[in-house]
Amino acid sequence: MPQNTDYKASKSENQTIAYKERLNSWAIARILPDAQREIVARFRSRSDADGYMQHLRQMTPSASFMVVFDCQREEAVI
């Protein structure tokens, strides 16, 4: 079977990294007093994020958390 001799590892590696970043689009944000948000954790699924948020609320009842879908993450990195 002929092999592709034009294979560039760096392009493939970059695509893999971008794909891995897209996997964890669900995030838990802590709402700060000045209306800012701080990402606490990232998850692949909404149900995982919801479950962990319940845990966070039990551990720190005085803090405010919300589950967000972070679709702008890649643009912010660039």
PDB file of N, CA, C and O in Angstrom:
ATOM      1  N   MET A   1       0.844  -1.163   0.000  1.00  0.00           N
ATOM      2  CA  MET A   1       0.000   0.000   0.000  1.00  0.00           C
ATOM      3  C   MET A   1       0.898   1.238   0.000  1.00  0.00           C
ATOM      4  O   MET A   1       1.826   1.320   0.805  1.00  0.00           O
ATOM      5  N   PRO A   2       0.641   2.196  -0.882  1.00  0.00           N
ATOM      6  CA  PRO A   2       1.482   3.386  -0.923  1.00  0.00           C
ATOM      7  C   PRO A   2       1.253   4.261   0.306  1.00  0.00           C
ATOM      8  O   PRO A   2       0.145   4.339   0.837  1.00  0.00           O
ATOM      9  N   GLN A   3       2.302   4.903   0.734  1.00  0.00           N
ATOM     10  CA  GLN A   3       2.216   5.773   1.899  1.00  0.00           C
ATOM     11  C   GLN A   3       2.191   7.225   1.455  1.00  0.00           C
ATOM     12  O   GLN A   3       2.733   7.580   0.409  1.00  0.00           O
ATOM     13  N   ASN A   4       1.572   8.032   2.244  1.00  0.00           N
ATOM     14  CA  ASN A   4       1.528   9.455   1.960  1.00  0.00           C
ATOM     15  C   ASN A   4       2.839  10.082   2.427  1.00  0.00           C
ATOM     16  O   ASN A   4       3.092  10.184   3.628  1.00  0.00           O
ATOM     17  N   THR A   5       3.665  10.499   1.481  1.00  0.00           N
ATOM     18  CA  THR A   5       4.964  11.064   1.846  1.00  0.00           C
ATOM     19  C   THR A   5       4.870  12.546   2.158  1.00  0.00           C
ATOM     20  O   THR A   5       5.844  13.140   2.621  1.00  0.00           O
ATOM     21  N   ASP A   6       3.707  13.162   1.912  1.00  0.00           N
ATOM     22  CA  ASP A   6       3.529  14.583   2.201  1.00  0.00           C
ATOM     23  C   ASP A   6       2.979  14.823   3.603  1.00  0.00           C
ATOM     24  O   ASP A   6       2.547  15.933   3.915  1.00  0.00           O
ATOM     25  N   TYR A   7       2.990  13.822   4.430  1.00  0.00           N
ATOM     26  CA  TYR A   7       2.448  13.912   5.781  1.00  0.00           C
ATOM     27  C   TYR A   7       3.269  14.901   6.601  1.00  0.00           C
ATOM     28  O   TYR A   7       4.496  14.809   6.654  1.00  0.00           O
ATOM     29  N   LYS A   8       2.593  15.834   7.229  1.00  0.00           N
ATOM     30  CA  LYS A   8       3.256  16.800   8.097  1.00  0.00           C
ATOM     31  C   LYS A   8       2.741  16.584   9.509  1.00  0.00           C
ATOM     32  O   LYS A   8       1.554  16.773   9.776  1.00  0.00           O
ATOM     33  N   ALA A   9       3.618  16.193  10.402  1.00  0.00           N
ATOM     34  CA  ALA A   9       3.226  15.875  11.775  1.00  0.00           C
ATOM     35  C   ALA A   9       2.734  17.112  12.511  1.00  0.00           C
ATOM     36  O   ALA A   9       1.803  17.017  13.310  1.00  0.00           O
ATOM     37  N   SER A  10       3.321  18.238  12.267  1.00  0.00           N
ATOM     38  CA  SER A  10       2.932  19.426  13.025  1.00  0.00           C
ATOM     39  C   SER A  10       1.482  19.810  12.751  1.00  0.00           C
ATOM     40  O   SER A  10       0.772  20.195  13.679  1.00  0.00           O
ATOM     41  N   LYS A  11       1.024  19.718  11.512  1.00  0.00           N
ATOM     42  CA  LYS A  11      -0.361  20.050  11.196  1.00  0.00           C
ATOM     43  C   LYS A  11      -1.308  19.071  11.877  1.00  0.00           C
ATOM     44  O   LYS A  11      -2.333  19.475  12.426  1.00  0.00           O
ATOM     45  N   SER A  12      -0.972  17.803  11.844  1.00  0.00           N
ATOM     46  CA  SER A  12      -1.800  16.785  12.478  1.00  0.00           C
ATOM     47  C   SER A  12      -1.844  16.993  13.990  1.00  0.00           C
ATOM     48  O   SER A  12      -2.902  16.866  14.606  1.00  0.00           O
ATOM     49  N   GLU A  13      -0.704  17.309  14.582  1.00  0.00           N
ATOM     50  CA  GLU A  13      -0.666  17.529  16.020  1.00  0.00           C
ATOM     51  C   GLU A  13      -1.504  18.741  16.403  1.00  0.00           C
ATOM     52  O   GLU A  13      -2.198  18.717  17.419  1.00  0.00           O
ATOM     53  N   ASN A  14      -1.448  19.799  15.599  1.00  0.00           N
ATOM     54  CA  ASN A  14      -2.252  20.984  15.877  1.00  0.00           C
ATOM     55  C   ASN A  14      -3.732  20.666  15.792  1.00  0.00           C
ATOM     56  O   ASN A  14      -4.516  21.155  16.604  1.00  0.00           O
ATOM     57  N   GLN A  15      -4.129  19.851  14.819  1.00  0.00           N
ATOM     58  CA  GLN A  15      -5.535  19.478  14.692  1.00  0.00           C
ATOM     59  C   GLN A  15      -5.967  18.645  15.884  1.00  0.00           C
ATOM     60  O   GLN A  15      -7.092  18.791  16.363  1.00  0.00           O
ATOM     61  N   THR A  16      -5.098  17.778  16.368  1.00  0.00           N
ATOM     62  CA  THR A  16      -5.420  16.947  17.516  1.00  0.00           C
ATOM     63  C   THR A  16      -5.603  17.802  18.759  1.00  0.00           C
ATOM     64  O   THR A  16      -6.536  17.574  19.529  1.00  0.00           O
ATOM     65  N   ILE A  17      -4.752  18.758  18.964  1.00  0.00           N
ATOM     66  CA  ILE A  17      -4.869  19.626  20.128  1.00  0.00           C
ATOM     67  C   ILE A  17      -6.163  20.428  20.059  1.00  0.00           C
ATOM     68  O   ILE A  17      -6.872  20.552  21.057  1.00  0.00           O
ATOM     69  N   ALA A  18      -6.468  20.963  18.905  1.00  0.00           N
ATOM     70  CA  ALA A  18      -7.708  21.729  18.769  1.00  0.00           C
ATOM     71  C   ALA A  18      -8.914  20.842  19.051  1.00  0.00           C
ATOM     72  O   ALA A  18      -9.872  21.290  19.681  1.00  0.00           O
ATOM     73  N   TYR A  19      -8.885  19.600  18.598  1.00  0.00           N
ATOM     74  CA  TYR A  19      -9.990  18.681  18.846  1.00  0.00           C
ATOM     75  C   TYR A  19     -10.120  18.404  20.338  1.00  0.00           C
ATOM     76  O   TYR A  19     -11.231  18.393  20.868  1.00  0.00           O
ATOM     77  N   LYS A  20      -9.012  18.182  21.016  1.00  0.00           N
ATOM     78  CA  LYS A  20      -9.052  17.923  22.457  1.00  0.00           C
ATOM     79  C   LYS A  20      -9.608  19.115  23.218  1.00  0.00           C
ATOM     80  O   LYS A  20     -10.335  18.942  24.197  1.00  0.00           O
ATOM     81  N   GLU A  21      -9.273  20.330  22.776  1.00  0.00           N
ATOM     82  CA  GLU A  21      -9.807  21.517  23.431  1.00  0.00           C
ATOM     83  C   GLU A  21     -11.312  21.622  23.248  1.00  0.00           C
ATOM     84  O   GLU A  21     -12.018  22.086  24.143  1.00  0.00           O
ATOM     85  N   ARG A  22     -11.808  21.193  22.089  1.00  0.00           N
ATOM     86  CA  ARG A  22     -13.247  21.271  21.834  1.00  0.00           C
ATOM     87  C   ARG A  22     -14.030  20.252  22.643  1.00  0.00           C
ATOM     88  O   ARG A  22     -15.233  20.423  22.841  1.00  0.00           O
ATOM     89  N   LEU A  23     -13.382  19.204  23.113  1.00  0.00           N
ATOM     90  CA  LEU A  23     -14.098  18.169  23.852  1.00  0.00           C
ATOM     91  C   LEU A  23     -14.665  18.675  25.169  1.00  0.00           C
ATOM     92  O   LEU A  23     -15.743  18.249  25.583  1.00  0.00           O
ATOM     93  N   ASN A  24     -13.967  19.561  25.818  1.00  0.00           N
ATOM     94  CA  ASN A  24     -14.379  20.026  27.142  1.00  0.00           C
ATOM     95  C   ASN A  24     -15.051  21.390  27.046  1.00  0.00           C
ATOM     96  O   ASN A  24     -14.537  22.381  27.564  1.00  0.00           O
ATOM     97  N   SER A  25     -16.187  21.435  26.389  1.00  0.00           N
ATOM     98  CA  SER A  25     -16.866  22.711  26.181  1.00  0.00           C
ATOM     99  C   SER A  25     -17.771  23.118  27.339  1.00  0.00           C
ATOM    100  O   SER A  25     -18.062  24.304  27.500  1.00  0.00           O
ATOM    101  N   TRP A  26     -18.215  22.174  28.136  1.00  0.00           N
ATOM    102  CA  TRP A  26     -19.044  22.515  29.289  1.00  0.00           C
ATOM    103  C   TRP A  26     -18.140  22.917  30.432  1.00  0.00           C
ATOM    104  O   TRP A  26     -17.124  22.271  30.689  1.00  0.00           O
ATOM    105  N   ALA A  27     -18.506  23.976  31.112  1.00  0.00           N
ATOM    106  CA  ALA A  27     -17.671  24.475  32.199  1.00  0.00           C
ATOM    107  C   ALA A  27     -18.533  24.914  33.366  1.00  0.00           C
ATOM    108  O   ALA A  27     -19.712  25.236  33.213  1.00  0.00           O
ATOM    109  N   ILE A  28     -17.915  24.917  34.534  1.00  0.00           N
ATOM    110  CA  ILE A  28     -18.547  25.479  35.719  1.00  0.00           C
ATOM    111  C   ILE A  28     -17.856  26.798  35.992  1.00  0.00           C
ATOM    112  O   ILE A  28     -16.634  26.867  36.121  1.00  0.00           O
ATOM    113  N   ALA A  29     -18.657  27.839  36.077  1.00  0.00           N
ATOM    114  CA  ALA A  29     -18.129  29.169  36.348  1.00  0.00           C
ATOM    115  C   ALA A  29     -18.564  29.607  37.742  1.00  0.00           C
ATOM    116  O   ALA A  29     -19.709  29.407  38.145  1.00  0.00           O
ATOM    117  N   ARG A  30     -17.639  30.199  38.455  1.00  0.00           N
ATOM    118  CA  ARG A  30     -17.970  30.794  39.750  1.00  0.00           C
ATOM    119  C   ARG A  30     -18.277  32.261  39.494  1.00  0.00           C
ATOM    120  O   ARG A  30     -17.491  32.967  38.862  1.00  0.00           O
ATOM    121  N   ILE A  31     -19.409  32.711  39.982  1.00  0.00           N
ATOM    122  CA  ILE A  31     -19.822  34.090  39.788  1.00  0.00           C
ATOM    123  C   ILE A  31     -19.196  34.929  40.899  1.00  0.00           C
ATOM    124  O   ILE A  31     -19.444  34.705  42.084  1.00  0.00           O
ATOM    125  N   LEU A  32     -18.383  35.895  40.494  1.00  0.00           N
ATOM    126  CA  LEU A  32     -17.695  36.763  41.437  1.00  0.00           C
ATOM    127  C   LEU A  32     -18.543  38.008  41.715  1.00  0.00           C
ATOM    128  O   LEU A  32     -19.434  38.335  40.932  1.00  0.00           O
ATOM    129  N   PRO A  33     -18.274  38.697  42.816  1.00  0.00           N
ATOM    130  CA  PRO A  33     -19.101  39.852  43.180  1.00  0.00           C
ATOM    131  C   PRO A  33     -19.147  40.962  42.132  1.00  0.00           C
ATOM    132  O   PRO A  33     -20.149  41.673  42.051  1.00  0.00           O
ATOM    133  N   ASP A  34     -18.112  41.132  41.338  1.00  0.00           N
ATOM    134  CA  ASP A  34     -18.084  42.225  40.364  1.00  0.00           C
ATOM    135  C   ASP A  34     -18.646  41.795  39.008  1.00  0.00           C
ATOM    136  O   ASP A  34     -18.255  42.341  37.976  1.00  0.00           O
ATOM    137  N   ALA A  35     -19.558  40.821  39.003  1.00  0.00           N
ATOM    138  CA  ALA A  35     -20.230  40.310  37.806  1.00  0.00           C
ATOM    139  C   ALA A  35     -19.276  39.638  36.828  1.00  0.00           C
ATOM    140  O   ALA A  35     -19.625  39.435  35.665  1.00  0.00           O
ATOM    141  N   GLN A  36     -18.106  39.300  37.272  1.00  0.00           N
ATOM    142  CA  GLN A  36     -17.162  38.542  36.461  1.00  0.00           C
ATOM    143  C   GLN A  36     -17.385  37.064  36.744  1.00  0.00           C
ATOM    144  O   GLN A  36     -18.017  36.694  37.733  1.00  0.00           O
ATOM    145  N   ARG A  37     -16.854  36.225  35.857  1.00  0.00           N
ATOM    146  CA  ARG A  37     -16.946  34.786  36.108  1.00  0.00           C
ATOM    147  C   ARG A  37     -15.569  34.164  35.978  1.00  0.00           C
ATOM    148  O   ARG A  37     -14.743  34.584  35.167  1.00  0.00           O
ATOM    149  N   GLU A  38     -15.350  33.157  36.796  1.00  0.00           N
ATOM    150  CA  GLU A  38     -14.079  32.441  36.821  1.00  0.00           C
ATOM    151  C   GLU A  38     -14.374  30.968  36.546  1.00  0.00           C
ATOM    152  O   GLU A  38     -15.161  30.346  37.260  1.00  0.00           O
ATOM    153  N   ILE A  39     -13.742  30.412  35.509  1.00  0.00           N
ATOM    154  CA  ILE A  39     -13.949  29.001  35.179  1.00  0.00           C
ATOM    155  C   ILE A  39     -13.263  28.146  36.233  1.00  0.00           C
ATOM    156  O   ILE A  39     -12.064  28.282  36.479  1.00  0.00           O
ATOM    157  N   VAL A  40     -14.039  27.263  36.851  1.00  0.00           N
ATOM    158  CA  VAL A  40     -13.535  26.399  37.911  1.00  0.00           C
ATOM    159  C   VAL A  40     -13.103  25.046  37.360  1.00  0.00           C
ATOM    160  O   VAL A  40     -12.063  24.514  37.749  1.00  0.00           O
ATOM    161  N   ALA A  41     -13.911  24.485  36.445  1.00  0.00           N
ATOM    162  CA  ALA A  41     -13.622  23.165  35.890  1.00  0.00           C
ATOM    163  C   ALA A  41     -14.293  23.036  34.532  1.00  0.00           C
ATOM    164  O   ALA A  41     -15.250  23.747  34.227  1.00  0.00           O
ATOM    165  N   ARG A  42     -13.776  22.112  33.715  1.00  0.00           N
ATOM    166  CA  ARG A  42     -14.337  21.853  32.379  1.00  0.00           C
ATOM    167  C   ARG A  42     -14.713  20.378  32.269  1.00  0.00           C
ATOM    168  O   ARG A  42     -14.085  19.511  32.876  1.00  0.00           O
ATOM    169  N   PHE A  43     -15.763  20.117  31.473  1.00  0.00           N
ATOM    170  CA  PHE A  43     -16.279  18.761  31.329  1.00  0.00           C
ATOM    171  C   PHE A  43     -16.695  18.498  29.894  1.00  0.00           C
ATOM    172  O   PHE A  43     -16.944  19.426  29.125  1.00  0.00           O
ATOM    173  N   ARG A  44     -16.768  17.230  29.545  1.00  0.00           N
ATOM    174  CA  ARG A  44     -17.228  16.840  28.210  1.00  0.00           C
ATOM    175  C   ARG A  44     -18.735  16.849  28.094  1.00  0.00           C
ATOM    176  O   ARG A  44     -19.274  17.109  27.018  1.00  0.00           O
ATOM    177  N   SER A  45     -19.418  16.571  29.182  1.00  0.00           N
ATOM    178  CA  SER A  45     -20.879  16.492  29.109  1.00  0.00           C
ATOM    179  C   SER A  45     -21.526  17.412  30.141  1.00  0.00           C
ATOM    180  O   SER A  45     -20.940  17.730  31.176  1.00  0.00           O
ATOM    181  N   ARG A  46     -22.722  17.819  29.833  1.00  0.00           N
ATOM    182  CA  ARG A  46     -23.462  18.706  30.738  1.00  0.00           C
ATOM    183  C   ARG A  46     -23.804  17.983  32.034  1.00  0.00           C
ATOM    184  O   ARG A  46     -23.772  18.583  33.109  1.00  0.00           O
ATOM    185  N   SER A  47     -24.128  16.707  31.937  1.00  0.00           N
ATOM    186  CA  SER A  47     -24.502  15.975  33.151  1.00  0.00           C
ATOM    187  C   SER A  47     -23.327  15.855  34.118  1.00  0.00           C
ATOM    188  O   SER A  47     -23.522  15.912  35.332  1.00  0.00           O
ATOM    189  N   ASP A  48     -22.122  15.690  33.604  1.00  0.00           N
ATOM    190  CA  ASP A  48     -20.945  15.666  34.472  1.00  0.00           C
ATOM    191  C   ASP A  48     -20.760  17.016  35.165  1.00  0.00           C
ATOM    192  O   ASP A  48     -20.451  17.077  36.355  1.00  0.00           O
ATOM    193  N   ALA A  49     -20.952  18.090  34.410  1.00  0.00           N
ATOM    194  CA  ALA A  49     -20.823  19.433  34.982  1.00  0.00           C
ATOM    195  C   ALA A  49     -21.894  19.673  36.043  1.00  0.00           C
ATOM    196  O   ALA A  49     -21.603  20.238  37.096  1.00  0.00           O
ATOM    197  N   ASP A  50     -23.120  19.252  35.779  1.00  0.00           N
ATOM    198  CA  ASP A  50     -24.195  19.422  36.758  1.00  0.00           C
ATOM    199  C   ASP A  50     -23.894  18.667  38.048  1.00  0.00           C
ATOM    200  O   ASP A  50     -24.102  19.192  39.142  1.00  0.00           O
ATOM    201  N   GLY A  51     -23.410  17.447  37.923  1.00  0.00           N
ATOM    202  CA  GLY A  51     -23.084  16.648  39.101  1.00  0.00           C
ATOM    203  C   GLY A  51     -21.979  17.266  39.931  1.00  0.00           C
ATOM    204  O   GLY A  51     -22.051  17.283  41.160  1.00  0.00           O
ATOM    205  N   TYR A  52     -20.961  17.773  39.263  1.00  0.00           N
ATOM    206  CA  TYR A  52     -19.855  18.383  40.001  1.00  0.00           C
ATOM    207  C   TYR A  52     -20.282  19.711  40.618  1.00  0.00           C
ATOM    208  O   TYR A  52     -19.800  20.081  41.688  1.00  0.00           O
ATOM    209  N   MET A  53     -21.180  20.426  39.950  1.00  0.00           N
ATOM    210  CA  MET A  53     -21.668  21.689  40.505  1.00  0.00           C
ATOM    211  C   MET A  53     -22.446  21.442  41.796  1.00  0.00           C
ATOM    212  O   MET A  53     -22.352  22.234  42.734  1.00  0.00           O
ATOM    213  N   GLN A  54     -23.208  20.361  41.852  1.00  0.00           N
ATOM    214  CA  GLN A  54     -23.913  20.016  43.089  1.00  0.00           C
ATOM    215  C   GLN A  54     -22.921  19.776  44.224  1.00  0.00           C
ATOM    216  O   GLN A  54     -23.146  20.186  45.362  1.00  0.00           O
ATOM    217  N   HIS A  55     -21.830  19.110  43.894  1.00  0.00           N
ATOM    218  CA  HIS A  55     -20.779  18.860  44.885  1.00  0.00           C
ATOM    219  C   HIS A  55     -20.163  20.179  45.364  1.00  0.00           C
ATOM    220  O   HIS A  55     -19.957  20.376  46.562  1.00  0.00           O
ATOM    221  N   LEU A  56     -19.876  21.068  44.428  1.00  0.00           N
ATOM    222  CA  LEU A  56     -19.297  22.362  44.796  1.00  0.00           C
ATOM    223  C   LEU A  56     -20.241  23.167  45.685  1.00  0.00           C
ATOM    224  O   LEU A  56     -19.807  23.810  46.641  1.00  0.00           O
ATOM    225  N   ARG A  57     -21.528  23.128  45.366  1.00  0.00           N
ATOM    226  CA  ARG A  57     -22.504  23.867  46.177  1.00  0.00           C
ATOM    227  C   ARG A  57     -22.596  23.326  47.597  1.00  0.00           C
ATOM    228  O   ARG A  57     -22.838  24.084  48.536  1.00  0.00           O
ATOM    229  N   GLN A  58     -22.404  22.016  47.761  1.00  0.00           N
ATOM    230  CA  GLN A  58     -22.410  21.428  49.097  1.00  0.00           C
ATOM    231  C   GLN A  58     -21.147  21.794  49.865  1.00  0.00           C
ATOM    232  O   GLN A  58     -21.190  22.011  51.076  1.00  0.00           O
ATOM    233  N   MET A  59     -20.023  21.862  49.157  1.00  0.00           N
ATOM    234  CA  MET A  59     -18.747  22.160  49.813  1.00  0.00           C
ATOM    235  C   MET A  59     -18.588  23.650  50.130  1.00  0.00           C
ATOM    236  O   MET A  59     -18.001  24.004  51.152  1.00  0.00           O
ATOM    237  N   THR A  60     -19.102  24.515  49.268  1.00  0.00           N
ATOM    238  CA  THR A  60     -18.999  25.959  49.477  1.00  0.00           C
ATOM    239  C   THR A  60     -20.362  26.612  49.231  1.00  0.00           C
ATOM    240  O   THR A  60     -20.596  27.184  48.166  1.00  0.00           O
ATOM    241  N   PRO A  61     -21.251  26.526  50.209  1.00  0.00           N
ATOM    242  CA  PRO A  61     -22.616  27.041  50.009  1.00  0.00           C
ATOM    243  C   PRO A  61     -22.686  28.559  49.841  1.00  0.00           C
ATOM    244  O   PRO A  61     -23.677  29.070  49.320  1.00  0.00           O
ATOM    245  N   SER A  62     -21.673  29.277  50.263  1.00  0.00           N
ATOM    246  CA  SER A  62     -21.715  30.737  50.153  1.00  0.00           C
ATOM    247  C   SER A  62     -21.350  31.245  48.752  1.00  0.00           C
ATOM    248  O   SER A  62     -21.577  32.417  48.450  1.00  0.00           O
ATOM    249  N   ALA A  63     -20.794  30.389  47.901  1.00  0.00           N
ATOM    250  CA  ALA A  63     -20.383  30.803  46.555  1.00  0.00           C
ATOM    251  C   ALA A  63     -21.493  30.513  45.546  1.00  0.00           C
ATOM    252  O   ALA A  63     -22.326  29.630  45.753  1.00  0.00           O
ATOM    253  N   SER A  64     -21.486  31.273  44.454  1.00  0.00           N
ATOM    254  CA  SER A  64     -22.452  31.071  43.376  1.00  0.00           C
ATOM    255  C   SER A  64     -21.759  30.438  42.177  1.00  0.00           C
ATOM    256  O   SER A  64     -20.719  30.914  41.724  1.00  0.00           O
ATOM    257  N   PHE A  65     -22.348  29.356  41.670  1.00  0.00           N
ATOM    258  CA  PHE A  65     -21.810  28.653  40.518  1.00  0.00           C
ATOM    259  C   PHE A  65     -22.882  28.528  39.454  1.00  0.00           C
ATOM    260  O   PHE A  65     -24.075  28.536  39.759  1.00  0.00           O
ATOM    261  N   MET A  66     -22.458  28.413  38.200  1.00  0.00           N
ATOM    262  CA  MET A  66     -23.395  28.123  37.121  1.00  0.00           C
ATOM    263  C   MET A  66     -22.685  27.313  36.053  1.00  0.00           C
ATOM    264  O   MET A  66     -21.478  27.450  35.852  1.00  0.00           O
ATOM    265  N   VAL A  67     -23.452  26.461  35.364  1.00  0.00           N
ATOM    266  CA  VAL A  67     -22.925  25.665  34.257  1.00  0.00           C
ATOM    267  C   VAL A  67     -23.059  26.498  32.988  1.00  0.00           C
ATOM    268  O   VAL A  67     -24.118  27.061  32.709  1.00  0.00           O
ATOM    269  N   VAL A  68     -21.967  26.569  32.220  1.00  0.00           N
ATOM    270  CA  VAL A  68     -21.974  27.347  30.982  1.00  0.00           C
ATOM    271  C   VAL A  68     -21.413  26.492  29.851  1.00  0.00           C
ATOM    272  O   VAL A  68     -20.604  25.591  30.071  1.00  0.00           O
ATOM    273  N   PHE A  69     -21.861  26.795  28.642  1.00  0.00           N
ATOM    274  CA  PHE A  69     -21.289  26.175  27.451  1.00  0.00           C
ATOM    275  C   PHE A  69     -20.323  27.196  26.872  1.00  0.00           C
ATOM    276  O   PHE A  69     -20.736  28.257  26.403  1.00  0.00           O
ATOM    277  N   ASP A  70     -19.042  26.874  26.905  1.00  0.00           N
ATOM    278  CA  ASP A  70     -17.995  27.822  26.525  1.00  0.00           C
ATOM    279  C   ASP A  70     -17.614  27.616  25.066  1.00  0.00           C
ATOM    280  O   ASP A  70     -16.613  26.966  24.767  1.00  0.00           O
ATOM    281  N   CYS A  71     -18.416  28.172  24.155  1.00  0.00           N
ATOM    282  CA  CYS A  71     -18.163  27.989  22.725  1.00  0.00           C
ATOM    283  C   CYS A  71     -17.133  28.978  22.195  1.00  0.00           C
ATOM    284  O   CYS A  71     -16.647  28.791  21.080  1.00  0.00           O
ATOM    285  N   GLN A  72     -16.781  30.012  22.934  1.00  0.00           N
ATOM    286  CA  GLN A  72     -15.826  31.018  22.492  1.00  0.00           C
ATOM    287  C   GLN A  72     -14.400  30.703  22.939  1.00  0.00           C
ATOM    288  O   GLN A  72     -13.506  31.528  22.754  1.00  0.00           O
ATOM    289  N   ARG A  73     -14.179  29.564  23.506  1.00  0.00           N
ATOM    290  CA  ARG A  73     -12.879  29.232  24.084  1.00  0.00           C
ATOM    291  C   ARG A  73     -11.757  29.265  23.060  1.00  0.00           C
ATOM    292  O   ARG A  73     -10.693  29.820  23.337  1.00  0.00           O
ATOM    293  N   GLU A  74     -11.967  28.685  21.882  1.00  0.00           N
ATOM    294  CA  GLU A  74     -10.910  28.644  20.869  1.00  0.00           C
ATOM    295  C   GLU A  74     -10.553  30.037  20.382  1.00  0.00           C
ATOM    296  O   GLU A  74      -9.377  30.332  20.170  1.00  0.00           O
ATOM    297  N   GLU A  75     -11.546  30.898  20.201  1.00  0.00           N
ATOM    298  CA  GLU A  75     -11.268  32.243  19.726  1.00  0.00           C
ATOM    299  C   GLU A  75     -10.501  33.030  20.765  1.00  0.00           C
ATOM    300  O   GLU A  75      -9.683  33.878  20.409  1.00  0.00           O
ATOM    301  N   ALA A  76     -10.740  32.774  22.043  1.00  0.00           N
ATOM    302  CA  ALA A  76     -10.043  33.503  23.086  1.00  0.00           C
ATOM    303  C   ALA A  76      -8.578  33.104  23.148  1.00  0.00           C
ATOM    304  O   ALA A  76      -7.734  33.912  23.537  1.00  0.00           O
ATOM    305  N   VAL A  77      -8.263  31.869  22.771  1.00  0.00           N
ATOM    306  CA  VAL A  77      -6.882  31.391  22.818  1.00  0.00           C
ATOM    307  C   VAL A  77      -6.055  32.016  21.726  1.00  0.00           C
ATOM    308  O   VAL A  77      -4.864  32.264  21.919  1.00  0.00           O
ATOM    309  N   ILE A  78      -6.654  32.277  20.583  1.00  0.00           N
ATOM    310  CA  ILE A  78      -5.915  32.791  19.420  1.00  0.00           C
ATOM    311  C   ILE A  78      -5.452  34.195  19.635  1.00  0.00           C
ATOM    312  O   ILE A  78      -4.817  34.777  18.755  1.00  0.00           O
TER     313      ILE A  78
END
